[in-house]
Amino acid sequence: MQCQQVSELMSLRLDRSLPPAEERGVQEHLAGCPACRAEEALLQRVDGLLAGAPLLAPSAGFVPVVMAQVRRRAAWRGVVRGALALFLGALGLMALGAAPYLVVALLTLIIADSPTTISALVGVLGRLWGVLQTMWRAGGLLLRAVWASPNWLILVAYVALATALGAWWARWVVRPVQRVSAQERQGRSLRRTS
């Protein structure tokens, strides 16, 4: 056996948990290696000192305090995971909500044949940019609220507020953009028929 292997097995030998074959190998090595014998003697002295010391049990309040911290940390991780899932979901919904506008914008670019069409396209893109900025700010506000609030009721109130603001935005911003697009399609079809 090598000195490093014997050094790793010495504490097991002190605990009397070394298999017989390894015990014989350690004894043979110790018989021929003064450095390892000195290390073993030192470990035996330390073991003797520790064996005489009484074992102290933790105080009665120690376990509940540690478990409360573990629960708080687990709850915090759950909040962070939930906020991340909410943010990614909102981002996905924004992408889905923006997709029709982007398709309309691309189609309008392809069939753009008049200055009014280009002007309407610029208006739609401007509104889309405003919508994206609003959603970004709302997401940032929500993340800051989640980050700063350890209370679930406040978190629920923030989510409800964000949902209400999103509904308000959908009613007053998205519908006018859809009406403009519909009016523009009607205007284009009237121009083509005449």
Backbone as a ProteinNet text record, in pm:
[ID]
protein_1_A
[PRIMARY]
MQCQQVSELMSLRLDRSLPPAEERGVQEHLAGCPACRAEEALLQRVDGLLAGAPLLAPSAGFVPVVMAQVRRRAAWRGVVRGALALFLGALGLMALGAAPYLVVALLTLIIADSPTTISALVGVLGRLWGVLQTMWRAGGLLLRAVWASPNWLILVAYVALATALGAWWARWVVRPVQRVSAQERQGRSLRRTS
[TERTIARY]
83.9	0	87.8	35.7	102.9	66.9	149.4	125.5	-9.4	-44.1	-170	-289.8	-285.1	-394.8	-407.1	-294.4	-296.5	-350.5	-309.7	-357.6	-509.6	-564.9	-710.8	-782.4	-718.1	-781.8	-764.3	-678.3	-649.2	-771.2	-853.5	-971.2	-1071.4	-1083.9	-1170.6	-1116.7	-985	-922.7	-952.8	-947.6	-979.9	-1125.9	-1213	-1355.4	-1385.8	-1284.9	-1297.9	-1398.7	-1395.2	-1481.8	-1401.5	-1280.6	-1195.2	-1209.7	-1230.3	-1238	-1105.8	-1110.5	-990.2	-874	-899.3	-791.7	-719.3	-794.1	-732.6	-662	-717.1	-653.2	-513.2	-499.2	-368.7	-273.8	-322.9	-238.7	-189.9	-277.9	-238.9	-133.6	-155	-57.8	79.6	80.9	208.2	279.1	201.7	261.3	315.7	237.2	280.1	407.4	425.8	545.3	671.3	659.1	776.7	784.4	686.8	685.6	675	785.6	781.7	692.5	681.4	598.3	450.8	408	267.4	240.3	340.1	323.1	305.8	384.3	372.8	234.6	186.8	53.4	-54.7	-38.3	-137	-135.6	-16.6	-8	-76.6	-58.7	-124.1	-276.3	-323.2	-468	-523.7	-449.1	-496.2	-503.9	-406.9	-412.4	-534	-557.3	-674.4	-802.2	-807.3	-925.8	-947.1	-838.6	-849.6	-900.8	-855.2	-903.3	-1052.1	-1091.1	-1232.6	-1321.5	-1268.7	-1350.2	-1386.1	-1299.2	-1326.4	-1419.8	-1438.2	-1524.2	-1670.3	-1755.9	-1898.9	-1959.4	-2054.3	-2126.1	-2235.5	-2242.2	-2343.1	-2457.9	-2576.8	-2695.9	-2733	-2791	-2833	-2945.1	-2957.6	-3063.6	-3200.1	-3301.4	-3436.9	-3486.9	-3445.6	-3493.7	-3412.5	-3304.2	-3214.8	-3281.7	-3341.9	-3401.8	-3515.2	-3609.3	-3715.4	-3662.6	-3558.7	-3502.8	-3441.8	-3365	-3303.3	-3409.9	-3510.1	-3615.3	-3696.3	-3717.3	-3787.7	-3707.1	-3575	-3491	-3494.9	-3495	-3503.2	-3635.1	-3745.4	-3875.7	-3881.1	-3825.5	-3823.8	-3745.1	-3631.1	-3548.9	-3622.8	-3689.5	-3765.7	-3881.8	-3949.3	-4059.9	-4008	-3894.5	-3836.2	-3800.7	-3743.4	-3711.6	-3837.9	-3945.5	-4072.7	-4125	-4111.8	-4156.4	-4074.5	-3943.3	-3857.8	-3891.4	-3909.5	-3946.7	-4080.7	-4177.7	-4308.7	-4301.1	-4221.9	-4206.8	-4140.5	-4041.1	-3974.2	-4071	-4151.1	-4249.6	-4352.4	-4394.9	-4491	-4430.6	-4307.5	-4240.5	-4226.5	-4182	-4166.8	-4301.7	-4404.4	-4538.9	-4587.7	-4564.8	-4604.4	-4527.7	-4400.5	-4319.6	-4374.1	-4411.3	-4469.8	-4601.9	-4686.3	-4812.9	-4791.1	-4689.6	-4657.9	-4617.8	-4537.7	-4495.7	-4615.3	-4704.6	-4824.6	-4915	-4925.9	-5008.8	-4949.7	-4819.1	-4753.9	-4747.4	-4757.6	-4744.2	-4844.2	-4974.1	-5066.3	-5028.9	-4984.3	-4946.1	-4824.2	-4731.2	-4612.8	-4649.2	-4740.4	-4784.9	-4854.3	-4943.7	-5012.6	-4910.4	-4811.3	-4709.5	-4630.8	-4594.2	-4520.1	-4605.2	-4730.4	-4818.4	-4838.1	-4851.9	-4869.5	-4745	-4628.6	-4505.9	-4501.3	-4547.2	-4542.4	-4637.2	-4757.3	-4855.8	-4870.5	-4771.3	-4777.6	-4773.7	-4883.1	-4889.3	-4927.8	-4941.8	-4978.9	-4917.5	-4903	-4849.2	-4937.9	-5069.9	-5158	-5135.6	-5108.3	-5081.2	-4953	-4852.2	-4725.1	-4743.4	-4821.8	-4848.6	-4921.8	-5019.9	-5093.3	-5000.5	-4912	-4817.1	-4725.7	-4679.3	-4594.8	-4672.9	-4799	-4882.7	-4898.9	-4923.8	-4939.3	-4809.3	-4698.3	-4570	-4539.1	-4575.7	-4556.4	-4639.1	-4763.3	-4847.4	-4794.1	-4748	-4690.2	-4568.4	-4485.1	-4368.8	-4413	-4517.3	-4570.2	-4624.8	-4692.1	-4746.3	-4632.2	-4529.3	-4415.9	-4346.8	-4332.4	-4272.6	-4357.3	-4489.4	-4579.8	-4570.9	-4570.8	-4561.5	-4426.8	-4320.6	-4187.9	-4186.6	-4244	-4248.3	-4334.7	-4449.5	-4536	-4463.4	-4390.3	-4313.1	-4206.1	-4137.8	-4036.6	-4097.7	-4213.7	-4282.6	-4320.6	-4371.9	-4411	-4289.9	-4180.6	-4060.2	-4006.6	-4007.4	-3961.8	-4053.2	-4183.3	-4278.2	-4254.5	-4235.1	-4209.9	-4078.3	-3977.6	-3845.4	-3850.5	-3928.2	-3928.8	-4028.7	-4121.2	-4230.2	-4224	-4203.5	-4207.4	-4349.5	-4447.4	-4583.5	-4665.3	-4732.6	-4810.8	-4930.6	-4992.4	-5108.9	-5069.8	-4957.9	-4911.6	-4876.9	-4816.2	-4782.9	-4909.7	-5011.4	-5138.6	-5199.6	-5192.2	-5246.2	-5171.5	-5039.2	-4961.1	-4998.6	-5015.8	-5053.2	-5191.6	-5284.4	-5418.8	-5413.1	-5331.1	-5315.7	-5257	-5155.2	-5094.8	-5194.9	-5276.4	-5378.3	-5482.3	-5525.3	-5623.1	-5565.2	-5438.9	-5376	-5363.1	-5331.4	-5323.8	-5459.3	-5567.1	-5701.6	-5739.4	-5705.9	-5735	-5659.3	-5534.1	-5452.4	-5512.4	-5555.1	-5613.2	-5740.1	-5818.8	-5943.8	-5921.3	-5829	-5814.4	-5702.3	-5612.8	-5502.1	-5513.1	-5538.7	-5540.6	-5660.7	-5777	-5897	-5887.1	-5840	-5825.7	-5728.4	-5623	-5529.1	-5598.9	-5681.1	-5754.1	-5855.4	-5920.3	-6016.3	-5946	-5828.4	-5753.6	-5717.9	-5673.4	-5637.3	-5759	-5873.5	-5995.2	-6038.3	-6031.5	-6067.9	-5973.8	-5848.8	-5752.6	-5779.4	-5812.7	-5845.1	-5967.2	-6068	-6187.1	-6151.8	-6067.9	-6028.1	-5952.3	-5866.5	-5789.5	-5882.2	-5978.5	-6068.2	-6156.6	-6197.7	-6278.5	-6195.4	-6068	-5982.6	-5961.4	-5950	-5925.8	-6048.8	-6168.5	-6289.5	-6322.4	-6278.6	-6312.9	-6214.5
-119.2	0	124.7	229.6	359.7	439.8	538.6	622.5	694.9	742.6	816.3	725.3	601.7	507.1	478.5	457.5	428.4	547.7	667.3	789	800	764.5	770.4	664	551.7	441.8	451.2	540.2	545.4	581.5	675.7	712	597.2	522.5	404.3	300.1	289.6	194.5	234.9	366.3	412.4	384.4	391.6	364.6	215.2	134.4	-11.6	-51.7	19.5	-15.3	-56.3	-96.7	-136.6	-286.8	-329.5	-472.9	-542.7	-671.2	-741.6	-738.9	-751.9	-753.7	-618.7	-510.5	-378.3	-350.4	-403	-387.3	-448.5	-568.5	-633.6	-550.7	-495.5	-413.1	-287.7	-224.1	-104	-139.3	-252.4	-294	-321.4	-387.6	-416.2	-286.4	-190.6	-63.6	12.6	14	86.9	26.9	-104.4	-168.4	-117.4	-78.1	-35	114.8	196.4	339.3	424.2	488	569	693.4	752.8	873.4	839.1	727.4	687.8	647.7	585.6	550.6	678.5	781.9	909	971.4	963	1018	941	807.1	725.9	759.6	778.6	813.3	946.9	1042.2	1172.6	1158.1	1079.1	1057.4	988.1	894.1	825.1	921.9	1013.6	1112.4	1203.6	1250.3	1336.7	1260	1134.3	1052.5	1035.1	1017.4	1004.7	1133	1247.5	1375.1	1395	1360.4	1378	1276.4	1157	1054.5	1097.5	1173.6	1218.9	1338.5	1408.1	1527.6	1485.2	1550.4	1516.2	1567.8	1492.3	1535	1632.7	1741.1	1842	1829.5	1832.4	1829.6	1974.1	1995.2	2131.5	2176.3	2307.5	2360.3	2325.1	2337.3	2298.5	2382.6	2507.4	2594.3	2587.4	2512.6	2509.1	2446	2330.5	2259.1	2340	2395.2	2475.1	2597.3	2661.2	2779.1	2738.9	2630.5	2584.6	2541.5	2469	2423.3	2540.9	2644.8	2764	2831.4	2837.4	2895.9	2812.1	2680.3	2591.7	2613.8	2624.7	2647.3	2782.6	2887.3	3019.5	3018	2951.8	2944.3	2868.3	2758.5	2681.9	2764.9	2839.4	2924.3	3033.4	3093.1	3197.8	3142.5	3022.2	2961.2	2936.7	2896.3	2877.3	3007.2	3116.8	3248	3288.4	3268.4	3306.5	3222.2	3091.2	3005.2	3046.6	3076.8	3120.4	3251.2	3344.9	3473.6	3455.3	3368.2	3341.8	3277.5	3182.2	3119.1	3221.9	3309.8	3414.1	3508.8	3548.8	3638.9	3573.1	3446.7	3378.6	3357.2	3329	3316.2	3447.3	3556.8	3688.4	3721.7	3687.3	3710.4	3629.1	3504	3420.8	3476.7	3524.5	3585.2	3712.3	3789.5	3909.3	3871	3767.3	3722.8	3675.8	3599.9	3555.1	3671.9	3769.1	3886.3	3973.8	3979.3	4063.4	3996	3865.3	3792.9	3839.7	3854	3900.7	4038.6	4127	4260.3	4254.8	4169.8	4156.1	4096.6	4000.5	3942.4	4048.8	4127.1	4234.1	4334.5	4366.9	4462.2	4407.6	4282	4222.7	4216.9	4176.3	4172.1	4312.3	4409.6	4546.6	4593.5	4554.6	4590.5	4527.2	4405.2	4334.9	4399.5	4437.3	4492	4643.9	4708.2	4853.4	4921	4990.4	5056.3	5203	5252.3	5392.7	5451.6	5583.4	5648.4	5628.9	5619.3	5601.1	5464.9	5364.7	5231.1	5233.2	5298.2	5306.9	5387.7	5494.6	5574.9	5492.7	5415.2	5329.8	5223.8	5170.2	5070.1	5130.6	5251.6	5318.4	5338.8	5375.2	5391.9	5261.4	5153.4	5022.8	4981.9	5000.8	4964.4	5051.2	5179.1	5266.5	5219.6	5181.5	5131	4999.3	4914.2	4786.9	4811.4	4906.2	4939.7	4990.4	5073.2	5122.5	5008.8	4914.9	4798.6	4717.3	4693	4614.7	4687.2	4818.3	4893.1	4884.9	4895.8	4887.9	4751.3	4645.8	4510.5	4491.2	4544.5	4532.6	4601.8	4723.4	4795.4	4721.8	4668.2	4593.1	4469.9	4400.3	4284.4	4324	4435.3	4484.1	4520.6	4586.5	4622.1	4496.8	4397.6	4273.2	4202.5	4197.5	4132.9	4206.9	4339.7	4415.3	4391.2	4380.9	4355.4	4218	4118.5	3983.4	3980	4046.5	4047	4112.9	4217	4293.8	4242.9	4158.8	4123.8	3978.1	3953.9	3816.3	3772	3860.4	3830.9	3783.9	3671.4	3614.4	3701.2	3763.5	3845.9	3965.1	4023.7	4136.8	4087.6	3971.7	3914.5	3890.7	3835.5	3811.4	3944	4045.8	4177.1	4235.7	4220	4269.1	4195.1	4064.3	3987.1	4029.3	4049.9	4095.3	4232.8	4321.7	4454.7	4445.9	4363.2	4347.3	4288.7	4193.2	4134.5	4239.3	4319.5	4424.5	4525.8	4564.5	4658.2	4596.5	4468	4400.6	4398	4373.3	4373.4	4512.6	4613	4750.5	4784	4745.6	4770.3	4701.5	4577	4503.5	4572.2	4628	4691.2	4824.7	4906.5	5041.4	5058.9	4965.1	4980.4	4881.6	4755.2	4653.4	4671.1	4696.2	4710.4	4826.5	4945.2	5052.4	5014.6	4943.9	4901	4804.9	4714.8	4621.3	4696	4799.2	4877.5	4950.4	5007.1	5076.6	4977.6	4859.7	4759.6	4719.8	4701.7	4663.8	4777.1	4902.1	5015.6	5025.2	4998.5	5004.8	4895.5	4776.7	4668.2	4705	4766.3	4808	4915.1	5011.1	5118	5062.6	4964.2	4903.6	4829	4755	4680	4774.2	4889.1	4986	5047.4	5074.9	5132.1	5034	4908.3	4809.2	4788.4	4795.3	4773.9	4894.3	5012.8	5130.5	5158.9
0	0	0	-58.5	-62.8	62.7	94.9	213.4	205.1	85.5	70.1	96.6	47.4	71.5	221.2	287.1	430.7	508.1	468.3	534.7	524.4	408.2	390.1	472.7	499.3	571.4	723.4	773	917.1	1000.7	955.6	1035.6	1039.5	929.4	931.1	1028.4	1036	1128.4	1273	1301.9	1437.1	1473	1374.4	1397.2	1395.7	1369.4	1359.8	1251.8	1138.3	1025.8	903.1	922.6	810.5	787.9	663.9	635.5	673.6	709.6	755.6	655.9	527.6	428.4	425.9	432	430.6	564.1	673	804.3	802.9	745.7	736.5	651	538.5	451.8	523	601.6	675.9	781	854.1	957.4	896.1	780.5	714.1	674.3	621.5	580.1	701.7	812.2	932.4	992	975.6	1029.4	960	833.8	759.6	731.9	776.5	742.2	868.9	911.8	1034.2	1021.1	902.5	884.1	906.9	854	871.9	1016.5	1085.2	1226.8	1309.6	1276.2	1349.7	1326.4	1203.4	1173	1247.8	1254.3	1326	1474.7	1532.8	1675.4	1702.1	1611	1626.1	1619	1523	1510.1	1634.5	1692.9	1813.2	1932	1943.6	2051.7	2036.6	1912.5	1887.6	1916.7	1876.7	1902.2	2052	2127.1	2272.6	2336.7	2287	2340.6	2312.3	2191.4	2153.9	2223.1	2251	2316.3	2457.6	2525.4	2661	2666.6	2558.5	2558.4	2549.2	2627.1	2620	2489.1	2440.1	2319.6	2360.3	2292.3	2322.6	2224	2276	2191.1	2157.1	2041	2007.5	2100.3	2114.2	2200.1	2142.3	2224.3	2182.9	2065.7	2056.4	1949.5	1822.2	1822.8	1706.2	1584	1601.8	1488.3	1425.3	1505.2	1441.6	1365.8	1419.8	1351.7	1217.8	1217.9	1093	993.2	1039.5	948.1	893.3	974	924.6	814.7	833.1	728.7	601.7	617.4	500.4	427.9	504.3	441.2	369.8	435.8	373.2	243	246.1	125.5	15.1	52.7	-46.7	-101.5	-13.2	-59.2	-151.5	-118	-201.5	-338.5	-341	-470	-551.1	-483.1	-552.5	-610.8	-534.9	-584	-706.2	-698.2	-810.4	-933.1	-912.7	-1026.9	-1084.9	-996.2	-1043.8	-1120.3	-1068.7	-1137.1	-1272.5	-1277.4	-1403.9	-1503.3	-1455.6	-1543.2	-1590.4	-1500	-1536.9	-1639.9	-1619.2	-1712.6	-1850.4	-1851.7	-1980.3	-2047.4	-1967.9	-2024.6	-2084.4	-2011.7	-2063.7	-2190.5	-2191.9	-2311.4	-2428.7	-2401.9	-2507.1	-2556.5	-2463	-2502.8	-2583.6	-2544.7	-2622.5	-2764.2	-2775.4	-2908	-2988.6	-2924.1	-2995.2	-3031.9	-2941.5	-2971	-3080	-3087.1	-3187	-3323.2	-3326.6	-3453.4	-3559.9	-3528	-3633.5	-3687.8	-3599.2	-3644.2	-3734.8	-3699.5	-3783.9	-3919.9	-3921	-4048.4	-4132.7	-4069.3	-4142.5	-4195.8	-4111.4	-4154.8	-4273.6	-4268.7	-4380.7	-4507.6	-4491.1	-4608.7	-4666	-4578.8	-4625.2	-4699.6	-4650.3	-4720.6	-4859.3	-4866.7	-4994.2	-5094.6	-5047.2	-5140.6	-5127.2	-5067.5	-5050.7	-5187.2	-5218.2	-5348.5	-5338.3	-5214.8	-5202.9	-5076.3	-5074	-4954.7	-4831.3	-4850.7	-4734.4	-4670.4	-4752.6	-4698.7	-4617.3	-4670.9	-4598.9	-4470.6	-4477.1	-4358.6	-4252.4	-4295.2	-4200.7	-4141.5	-4224.2	-4175.8	-4069.4	-4093.8	-3994.7	-3865.7	-3877.6	-3757.4	-3681	-3754	-3688.7	-3620.9	-3690.1	-3630.3	-3508.5	-3514.1	-3398.1	-3279.5	-3306.8	-3198	-3144.3	-3234	-3191.2	-3102.2	-3140.2	-3058.3	-2920.7	-2918.2	-2790.5	-2704.9	-2769.7	-2697.8	-2637	-2715.1	-2665.1	-2548.7	-2559.1	-2449.3	-2323.2	-2340.8	-2226	-2159.6	-2240.8	-2185.1	-2116.6	-2172.7	-2111.6	-1974.9	-1970.5	-1842.7	-1740.8	-1786.2	-1694.3	-1641.8	-1729	-1684	-1584.9	-1610.8	-1517.2	-1383	-1386	-1262.4	-1185.3	-1255	-1190.8	-1130.6	-1204.3	-1151	-1028.8	-1033.8	-916.9	-797.8	-824.1	-715.2	-654.5	-737.8	-688.3	-611.3	-663.5	-601.2	-463.1	-449	-325.4	-221.9	-259.3	-169.2	-124.1	5.5	53.6	89	81.7	122.4	2.7	16.1	-93.9	-130.7	-33	-64.7	-151.1	-120.4	-201.6	-341.7	-349.8	-479.9	-561.8	-499.3	-569.2	-613.4	-528.1	-565	-684.7	-686.6	-800.4	-928.7	-919.1	-1037.8	-1086	-991.9	-1030	-1095.4	-1040.5	-1099	-1239.3	-1255.4	-1388.1	-1486.5	-1441.6	-1528.6	-1566.8	-1469.5	-1499.4	-1596.8	-1577.3	-1670.2	-1809.6	-1815	-1944.4	-2014.3	-1938.5	-1997.2	-2045.3	-1964.2	-2005.2	-2132.6	-2136.4	-2254.7	-2377	-2361.5	-2474.2	-2523.6	-2433	-2474	-2543.6	-2490.5	-2542.2	-2643	-2652.8	-2746.9	-2861.7	-2830.7	-2935.7	-3026.4	-2970.4	-3054.4	-3152.8	-3112.2	-3212.3	-3323.9	-3291.5	-3395.8	-3489.9	-3437	-3522.6	-3609.1	-3551.4	-3631	-3744.1	-3717	-3822.2	-3932.2	-3895.3	-3995.7	-4077.9	-4012.5	-4085.1	-4177.9	-4131.1	-4215.2	-4334.6	-4311.1	-4419.4	-4522.7	-4475.5	-4570.7	-4653.6	-4587.8	-4661.3	-4763.3	-4722.6	-4814.8	-4934	-4909.9	-5017.4	-5113.7	-5057.2	-5144.5	-5224.9	-5165.7	-5240.6	-5354.7	-5328.7	-5431.3	-5546.3	-5513.6	-5618	-5706.6	-5645.8	-5724.4	-5811.1	-5772.3	-5851.9	-5961.3
[MASK]
++++++++++++++++++++++++++++++++++++++++++++++++++++++++++++++++++++++++++++++++++++++++++++++++++++++++++++++++++++++++++++++++++++++++++++++++++++++++++++++++++++++++++++++++++++++++++++++++++

